[in-house]
Amino acid sequence: MYEESYTFNDNTWSYEDGKSFTFAAPDTTTLYNMSLELTHLDYYGFENLYLETATILPGSDTIKDILSLQLIADDGFWVGKGNNSKVVNTYLLQDFKFKQLGEIQLIVNQYSRENNLKGIQAVGLRVDEVVQ
């Protein structure tokens, strides 16, 4: 239903470089999944990535959240798949229905200890209809 991604210059995500995804809720009866896709390089220096999200719903309601994406598993290997770059998908919402029609905006910012976070190649959002 919706898919968009952004790449980062020099594979570096700065605090000032928040990414905004905007789409229209198509209906209120169908189930959907919303997932975030992160692509990072082998030299990314941390086991996780903190993200700050703000979801702006129709009618101006805003939901803010802090997420931690685990990038290294308990066995010490990268969670994502790929050779030089690793792709990690995580669900933000599963099997949900939009409460009302209208435009929805999701703003995603990196929320780590470093202003310029090296090794992050891209971030994307995908909204799919649940096939039953």
Backbone hydrogen bonds, N-H to C=O, Kabsch-Sander energy under -0.5 kcal/mol:
donor,donor_aa,acceptor,acceptor_aa,energy
2,Y,127,V,-1.9
4,E,125,L,-2.1
6,Y,123,V,-2.9
8,F,121,Q,-2.2
11,N,8,F,-1.9
12,T,9,N,-1.6
13,W,117,L,-2.5
14,S,12,T,-0.6
15,Y,115,N,-0.9
17,D,14,S,-1.5
18,G,16,E,-0.6
19,K,108,V,-2.8
21,F,106,L,-2.8
23,F,104,I,-2.4
25,A,102,G,-2.9
32,Y,96,F,-2.6
33,N,128,D,-2.5
34,M,93,L,-2.8
35,S,126,R,-2.8
36,L,90,T,-3.0
37,E,124,G,-2.5
38,L,88,V,-2.9
39,T,122,A,-2.5
40,H,38,L,-0.5
40,H,86,K,-2.5
41,L,119,G,-2.9
42,D,84,N,-1.5
44,Y,41,L,-2.0
49,L,69,L,-1.7
51,L,67,L,-2.8
52,E,109,N,-2.8
53,T,65,D,-3.0
54,A,107,I,-2.0
55,T,63,I,-3.0
56,I,54,A,-0.6
56,I,105,Q,-3.3
57,L,55,T,-0.7
57,L,61,D,-3.4
60,S,57,L,-1.5
63,I,55,T,-2.6
64,K,62,T,-0.5
65,D,53,T,-2.3
67,L,51,L,-3.1
69,L,49,L,-3.1
69,L,67,L,-0.5
70,Q,68,S,-0.6
71,L,47,E,-3.0
71,L,69,L,-0.6
72,I,47,E,-1.6
73,A,77,F,-3.0
76,G,73,A,-2.1
79,V,71,L,-2.8
81,K,87,V,-1.5
86,K,40,H,-3.6
87,V,81,K,-2.0
88,V,38,L,-3.0
88,V,86,K,-0.5
90,T,36,L,-2.4
92,L,34,M,-3.3
93,L,34,M,-1.9
96,F,32,Y,-2.5
102,G,25,A,-0.7
104,I,23,F,-3.4
105,Q,56,I,-2.2
106,L,21,F,-2.9
107,I,54,A,-2.7
108,V,19,K,-3.1
109,N,52,E,-2.5
111,Y,50,Y,-3.0
117,L,13,W,-2.6
117,L,115,N,-0.8
118,K,116,N,-0.8
119,G,11,N,-2.2
120,I,11,N,-1.3
120,I,117,L,-0.7
121,Q,39,T,-2.6
121,Q,119,G,-0.6
122,A,39,T,-1.8
123,V,6,Y,-2.2
124,G,37,E,-2.5
125,L,4,E,-2.8
126,R,35,S,-2.4
127,V,2,Y,-2.8
128,D,33,N,-2.5
130,V,31,L,-2.8
132,Q,130,V,-0.6
